[in-house]
């Protein structure tokens, strides 16, 4: 796909009214592609994604910061997957701060990055708070389903 493909896809998502899951992992679009997705998240009234997978795309803090700052403008987002990139404590700290306000995001996958575990623990705690309050999950919570 590359960064040009990321630009066109993110522009299309601004007008999206139906797509809820987008997996663009392993597309090597790097920081510029991540910035395009962040801009789409911030500018898109129609941005209806619930799950966005940006794993394995060579994203560093340059692109990760934009994604972290954009999550609160994408109110429908429930899962954000960013594993196997090159994100560090800089991006982790912004995600930790931004998750104080997001009401539906119940999973941020930062595994196999350079984000310190202490940041990931806080991010996961804040996500779990939303896990208990989000009713319209696209993917059912299997733990809760098994308890029934």
Secondary structure as UniProt FT lines:
FT   HELIX           2..14
FT   STRAND          21..23
FT   TURN            25..26
FT   HELIX           30..43
FT   TURN            45..46
FT   STRAND          51..53
FT   HELIX           61..70
FT   HELIX           71..73
FT   TURN            75..76
FT   STRAND          79..81
FT   HELIX           89..98
FT   TURN            99..101
FT   STRAND          107..109
FT   TURN            111..112
FT   HELIX           117..133
FT   HELIX           142..147
//
